[in-house]
Amino acid sequence: MIIVNVTYTVKSEFVSKNQENIDSFLKDFRKLSSDKFRYIVYLRDDGKTFMHLSMYQDEETQQQVLDVASFISFQKQRDESGLEGPHKIEMMELVGSSFDIFTP
């Protein structure tokens, strides 16, 4: 299993557009086989720091998700908007869960 946490802060004037872009790629993600990945986006209480938590069953699934055109467009627009500092990417390891993340 691959677990990735990405955190970044956008400028206040880009928050609304960033949310639109997130809605767009999440809509496309819902069209994929969701039994092999989970993708959740959070907004911190400052109103402009986003956290994306993704879990993939394997590298093939991860690459399929990352290749979605609307996701690539989101990343490009996010990066070109002038982030408040660099985005942070953290690889994580599952310790435990109260539910099955992927069905066997």
N, C-alpha and C positions, 0 to 999 in steps of 0.2 A: 504494500500500500504506500502511496505517495501522498504526503500532507504538506501543503504550502500555505503560509500566512504572508500576505502582502499588505503593508500599511503605507499610506501616503497622505499628504495634506495638500489640498488644492486651495487656490485663492478664492476668497468669498464670492467673487463675481462668476466663478466657474462651477460652483456647487450644483446649480440647477441643471446645467448642460451635462455635467458628469453623471448626475442621477438619470437623465434621459438616456445617455449612452449605456449606462448599466442596465436600465430597463430593456433596452434594445437587445443587448447580447444575452441577457437572462431569458428573454423570450425565445431566442434562437437555441439556447442551451436546453430549454424544455422540449425541443423537438428531437434531441438526441436521446440515446438509450440511457436513462437516468439511473439504471440499476448498477452502473459501473463508475459513477462519479457523483459527488455532492459539491455544490458551490453555493456559498452564502456570503452576502455582503452586509457589513454593519457600518453605521455612521456613529462616530464618537460624539460625546456631548458638546464638543466645541463647534459642531455643525459643519466642519469642513475636513475632518480626518476620516478617511475611509479605511476599512479593514476587510480584505477579501480572504476567506478561508476556503480552501479547496482540498478535496480528497479524491484521489483517483485509485482505481483498482490496480492499474498497471501503467507503464510508460506509453503504450499504444493508445490507451484511452486518454491519457493526459494530452498527447500530441493532437488527437482528434479534436479535443475541446479547444486547445490553444490555437488551432488553425481556423476556427470559425471567423468568417470575414468581419462580422460586427464586433467581435472581441478585439481583433487586430485594429480596427478603426477606433474603438474605445481607447486602447493603449496609446495609439498615436496622438489622438486629440488630448488625452490626459497629459502625456509627456510634453507636448507642445504648448500646453496652457500656462506653463511656468509654475511648476510645483514649488511649494514652500519647503525646500530641502529635498534630498533624494528619497525615492521610495525605498522601503526596507523589505527584503525578502528573507523569510525564515523557513527552513525545512524543519519539519516536526516529526515526532515519532509517537504513534498511538500507545498509550499506556493502558487504557481501558475505556469502556463505554457501557451505558445502561441499556443499549439497544444494538442490534446488528446493523452495521453501517452498510454492508453489501450482503445481499442474499447469497448463500452458498450455491 
